Amino acid sequence: MKDTFLLYVIPGAVAAYNLVLIKTYIESISPSLEESALIDGAGYFTIYAKIIMPICLPILAAVTVFSAIGQWNQWYDNLLLVGGNSLKTLQLTLLEYLRKSINAAKEAQNGLAGEIPVAPMTTRMTITMVATLPILIVYPAMQKYFIKGIMVGAVKG
C-alpha cells in the first residue's frame, strides 16, 4: 500500500461502529413497510432501493460525517506510508509547517537565524483554523441528518 491511493481507502473502508449504527437503524424500521411492498409486488431489490435506502439517509449522513472527520484528521498513516508529495495530505503538510516553525524559533534563540521567525504558537493556532475550517463549513449542511441518525438508539417517548 505504500505510495498508493489505497492507503486512504482500505483502512477506513469498514468501521465496526458505523456498521452497528446502520444495522440498528435498519432494524428500527417497521417491518410492515417491507411487507406492504411485497404484497404490492415489489422485489427485494426494489424494496431496498426505493423504501429502505431513502429512509436510511439520516444514518448514512451521520456515518459519512464520522468517516469524513476521521479521515480528515488522519495524518499518521500518511507520515509512515507516503514518500513523495503527490499523495501527501493537508494534515501532514500542516504538521511539517509546524515543525519548521519550531525549528526556526530554536535557531533564532541560538542566534543562528538571519530573520525573526513567526512564533510557533502563532503557527499552531493558524494550523488549527486551517484544519478546522472545512469541518465548520460541512457540518452545518449535514447537521439535520446527523442529529436524526445519531438518535437511533435514543429512548423514544
LOLOTOR-373659 format. One line per 8 residues: number of its first residue (from 1); their letters; for each residue x negated, y negated, z negated of N, C-alpha, C. Coordinates in steps of 0.001 Angstrom, whole numbers, padded with zeros to 6 digits. Atoms other than C-alpha are relative to their C-alpha. Layout:
// LOLOTOR-373659
NUM = A = X Y Z X Y Z X Y Z | ...
***
This chain:
// LOLOTOR-373659
1 = MKDTFLLY = -000816 001204 000000 000000 000000 000000 -000856 -001262 000000 | 000856 001182 000074 -002995 -002274 -000192 000051 -000784 001304 | -000070 000936 -001121 -002673 -005295 002106 001120 000325 000990 | -001187 -000215 -000841 000768 -004292 003446 001197 -000684 -000652 | -001209 000646 000509 004176 -005912 003093 000800 000930 -000912 | -000698 -000966 000852 005470 -002705 001461 -000337 -000192 -001476 | 000370 000337 001376 003668 -003907 -001656 001115 -000763 -000698 | -001080 000789 000572 006617 -006261 -002174 001318 000761 -000044
9 = VIPGAVAA = -001282 -000681 -000141 009392 -003862 -001197 000118 001213 -000924 | -000126 -001291 000675 008671 -000472 -002771 000093 -000102 -001528 | -000109 000011 001466 008021 -001352 -006458 001347 -000491 -000522 | -001272 000519 000493 011286 -003274 -006778 001204 000513 000755 | -001090 -000483 -000845 013399 -001230 -004367 001172 000520 -000829 | -001065 -000569 000819 015365 000628 -007045 -000356 -000228 -001460 | 000190 000229 001427 015658 -000575 -010610 001121 000711 -000757 | -000988 -000796 000744 017418 001696 -013106 001061 -000894 -000638
17 = YNLVLIKT = -000957 000901 000640 019030 -001225 -014913 001053 -000484 000999 | -000940 000455 -001025 020572 -002513 -011686 000949 001114 000419 | -000865 -001132 -000352 021866 000952 -010821 001067 000236 -001058 | -000974 -000180 001077 023538 001248 -014212 001063 -001093 000060 | -000970 001090 -000120 025156 -002168 -013777 000987 000250 001137 | -000870 -000235 -001155 026507 -001292 -010323 000915 001190 -000253 | -000797 -001197 000299 027695 002162 -011438 001128 -000334 -000975 | -001005 000378 000992 029510 000711 -014439 001081 -000871 000631
25 = YIESISPS = -000965 000883 -000649 031144 -001945 -012307 000934 000786 000908 | -000830 -000796 -000910 032356 000541 -009695 000945 000903 -000785 | -000876 -000833 000830 033708 002814 -012432 001129 -000802 -000629 | -001056 000820 000609 035709 -000114 -013820 001100 -000373 001003 | -001022 000272 -001019 037591 -000484 -010507 001102 001046 -000135 | -001152 -000887 000162 041053 001000 -010713 000020 001080 001085 | -000075 -001082 -000988 041298 004429 -009049 001251 -000078 000875 | -001230 000110 -000787 044775 003506 -007836 -000241 -000721 001329
33 = LEESALID = 000341 000646 -001271 043172 001282 -005168 -000440 001032 001033 | 000463 -001039 -000903 041422 004268 -003649 001138 000945 000381 | -001126 -000898 -000267 044497 006456 -003974 000977 -000609 001002 | -000949 000640 -000906 046748 003933 -002242 -000578 -000111 001415 | 000626 000054 -001321 044224 003546 000597 000001 001375 000653 | -000050 -001361 -000543 044049 007336 001005 001399 000342 000500 | -001381 -000238 -000411 047849 007508 001159 000310 -000740 001298 | -000222 000782 -001217 047814 004792 003833 -000789 000526 001189
41 = GAGYFTIY = 000722 -000628 -001100 045454 006952 005908 -001429 -000472 000178 | 001380 000466 -000119 042115 005270 005266 -000963 001123 -000367 | 001040 -000971 000328 038986 007408 005273 -000899 -000549 -001104 | 000878 000409 001106 036292 007305 002621 -000898 -001173 000391 | 000849 001105 -000438 034032 005027 004675 000797 -001303 000072 | -000859 001187 -000087 036905 002606 005329 000314 -000539 -001392 | -000276 000406 001384 037790 002559 001632 -001221 -000702 -000589 | 001223 000588 000533 034196 001857 000742 -000276 -001373 000619
49 = AKIIMPIC = 000363 001232 -000699 033662 -000833 003385 001015 -001119 -000190 | -001021 001042 000015 036975 -002664 003117 000637 -000252 -001358 | -000607 000196 001325 038018 -002213 -000509 -001062 -000109 -001089 | 000981 -000051 001098 035127 -001267 -002796 -001061 -001097 000145 | 001069 000994 -000171 032394 -003484 -001307 000456 -001439 -000243 | -000419 001374 000312 034416 -006738 -001331 000260 -000234 -001494 | -000229 000128 001445 035392 -006070 -004948 -001328 -000062 -000751 | 001307 -000067 000661 031711 -005452 -005810 -000884 -001218 000253
57 = LPILAAVT = 000831 001182 -000267 030474 -008859 -004604 -000552 -000654 -001272 | 000585 000616 001199 030106 -010248 -008155 -001198 000764 -000558 | 001124 -000762 000562 027877 -007401 -009352 -001173 000012 000965 | 001088 000051 -000966 025883 -007412 -006132 -000723 -001348 -000061 | 000626 001323 000150 025280 -011150 -006568 -000854 -000042 -001261 | 000771 -000026 001249 024154 -010585 -010162 -001287 000799 000169 | 001181 -000828 -000231 021781 -007802 -009130 -000978 -000710 000940 | 000858 000767 -000906 020476 -009982 -006310 -000770 -001079 -000759
65 = VFSAIGQW = 000671 001030 000805 019719 -012779 -008778 -001076 000628 -000881 | 001001 -000690 000834 017964 -010342 -011141 -001217 000393 000830 | 001099 -000467 -000842 015885 -008879 -008315 -000817 -001171 000544 | 000706 001160 -000563 015052 -012254 -006785 -000879 -000673 -001045 | 000800 000634 001058 013894 -013736 -010085 -001164 000897 -000394 | 001084 -000927 000331 011896 -010619 -010907 -001094 -000010 001055 | 000980 000021 -001087 010226 -010653 -007507 -000703 -001353 000078 | 000572 001341 -000044 009690 -014422 -007644 -001092 -000169 -001050
73 = NQWYDNLL = 000968 000148 001083 007825 -014142 -010931 -001139 001017 000071 | 001003 -001047 -000113 005721 -011185 -009786 -001279 -000542 000618 | 001276 000441 -000554 002074 -012025 -009275 -001109 001017 -000248 | 001078 -000900 000390 000062 -009247 -010906 -000290 001046 001070 | 000210 -000962 -001084 000617 -006643 -008166 -000721 -000663 001157 | 000624 000760 -001078 -000346 -009281 -005656 -001475 -000242 -000296 | 001383 000239 000400 -003521 -010060 -007587 -000858 001245 000224 | 000766 -001231 -000098 -004585 -006410 -007589 -000071 000569 001414
81 = LVGGNSLK = -000102 -000753 -001245 -003499 -005246 -004145 -000116 -000807 001282 | 000108 000795 -001220 -003832 -008162 -001711 -001391 -000621 000062 | 001349 000531 -000159 -007250 -009052 -000369 -000043 -001311 000758 | 000029 001195 -000836 -006503 -011692 002247 001040 -001022 -000411 | -000946 001072 000302 -004496 -014895 002260 001348 000168 000693 | -001236 -000104 -000783 -001805 -013699 004693 001182 000499 -000828 | -001092 -000541 000819 000241 -011840 002039 000034 -000576 -001413 | 000076 000577 001334 -000585 -013996 -000956 001301 -000731 -000335
89 = TLQLTLLE = -001242 000645 000419 002487 -015139 -002905 -000276 -001378 -000594 | 000115 001336 000580 003161 -018622 -004195 -000490 000076 -001446 | 000394 -000111 001405 002761 -017454 -007794 -001502 000219 -000150 | 001440 -000243 000062 -000744 -016142 -007161 -000784 -001236 000427 | 000652 001230 -000446 -001694 -019310 -005290 000008 -001037 -001124 | -000085 000947 001118 -000480 -021417 -008216 -000937 000403 -001141 | 000931 -000475 001019 -002468 -019235 -010626 -001435 -000371 000364 | 001344 000380 -000434 -005588 -019860 -008562 -000245 -001496 -000176
97 = YLRKSINA = 000132 001447 000234 -004962 -023633 -008667 -000225 -000301 -001478 | 000161 000216 001439 -004630 -023446 -012436 -001415 000377 -000438 | 001358 -000419 000358 -007890 -021522 -012747 -001038 -001008 000485 | 000921 001018 -000523 -009666 -024081 -010530 000044 -001262 -000858 | -000144 001184 000840 -008290 -026896 -012676 -000709 000188 -001339 | 000666 -000278 001283 -009522 -025258 -015872 -001512 -000009 000177 | 001456 -000005 -000256 -012981 -024654 -014356 -000522 -001409 000247 | 000424 001378 -000251 -013156 -028270 -013138 -000067 -000794 -001298
105 = AKEAQNGL = 000011 000695 001290 -012273 -029510 -016629 -001210 000422 -000829 | 001172 -000485 000738 -015018 -027328 -018150 -001287 -000614 000564 | 001174 000613 -000623 -017552 -028648 -015635 -000108 -001479 -000368 | 000008 001418 000368 -016517 -032218 -016462 -000472 -000175 -001439 | 000452 000088 001392 -017053 -031549 -020170 -001506 000204 -000103 | 001437 -000275 000018 -020525 -030227 -019424 -000802 -001020 000807 | 000666 001044 -000773 -021296 -033230 -017228 -000434 000454 001381 | 000395 -000527 -001305 -021559 -031152 -014038 000865 -000519 001144
113 = AGEIPVAP = -000931 000447 -001049 -018592 -032641 -012150 -000306 -001442 000389 | 000264 001337 -000482 -019039 -035710 -009988 001208 -000919 -000133 | -001220 000807 000107 -015419 -036867 -010271 000814 000463 -001204 | -000823 -000320 001163 -012844 -036899 -013031 001107 000967 000430 | -001007 -000985 -000411 -010682 -033760 -012780 001359 -000290 -000639 | -001343 000072 000570 -006964 -033512 -013405 000025 000909 -001219 | -000070 -000791 001231 -006213 -032259 -016902 000707 001327 000270 | -000627 -001307 -000214 -005377 -028530 -016981 001473 000039 -000440
121 = MTTRMTIT = -001393 000009 000448 -002178 -029245 -018926 000904 -000664 001046 | -000765 000642 -001076 -001004 -031579 -016154 000217 000967 001145 | -000117 -001009 -001057 -001714 -028889 -013594 000978 001094 -000407 | -000892 -001062 000492 000083 -026293 -015728 001467 -000447 000065 | -001381 000501 -000041 003213 -028468 -016000 000502 -000158 001443 | -000375 000119 -001415 003207 -029183 -012265 000297 001371 000586 | -000219 -001366 -000476 002893 -025467 -011515 001307 000554 -000536 | -001261 -000457 000586 005777 -024749 -013885 001185 -000560 000774
129 = MVATLPIL = -001101 000606 -000764 008004 -027183 -011986 000092 000588 001407 | -000007 -000564 -001349 006972 -025830 -008575 000544 001427 -000020 | -000459 -001382 000094 007634 -022254 -009701 001468 000094 -000394 | -001376 -000033 000492 010973 -023109 -011323 000992 -000625 000965 | -000905 000747 -000874 012433 -025404 -008672 000860 000872 000923 | -000871 -000832 -000848 013610 -022708 -006202 001077 000738 -000791 | -000992 -000686 000835 015355 -020818 -009006 001087 -000983 -000419 | -000985 001015 000387 017037 -024036 -010140 000922 -000371 001158
137 = IVYPAMQK = -000831 000295 -001169 018322 -024539 -006601 000936 001165 000315 | -000786 -001180 -000375 019552 -020961 -006001 001011 000388 -001075 | -000860 -000494 001077 021057 -020173 -009404 001391 -000642 -000026 | -001354 000565 000037 023953 -022709 -009349 000911 000527 001111 | -000814 -000543 -001092 025113 -021333 -005995 000490 001408 -000321 | -000360 -001379 000321 025189 -017797 -007389 000675 000136 -001364 | -000438 -000079 001386 026430 -018668 -010876 001385 000604 -000164 | -001351 -000526 000189 030122 -017895 -010381 000021 001517 000175
145 = YFIKGIMV = 000092 -001439 -000171 029272 -014409 -009074 -000794 000634 -001134 | 000880 -000511 001041 026564 -013954 -011678 000778 000217 -001296 | -000763 -000111 001235 028927 -014597 -014606 000989 001157 000084 | -000952 -001096 -000159 031577 -012213 -013237 -000704 001350 -000038 | 000712 -001266 -000072 029032 -009484 -012535 -000635 000406 -001309 | 000677 -000295 001254 027281 -009718 -015869 000996 000402 -001088 | -001021 -000264 001011 030533 -009487 -017834 000632 001381 000186 | -000574 -001309 -000295 031113 -005927 -016584 000304 000777 -001254
153 = GAVKG = -000193 -000813 001192 030673 -004259 -019945 000626 -000739 -001150 | -000555 000795 001081 032289 -007017 -021971 001373 000526 -000414 | -001300 -000413 000514 035326 -006360 -024114 001065 -000870 000652 | -001063 000742 -000681 038454 -007330 -022229 001164 -000127 -000956 | -001100 000137 000939 041313 -008763 -024129 000902 -001074 000263
***
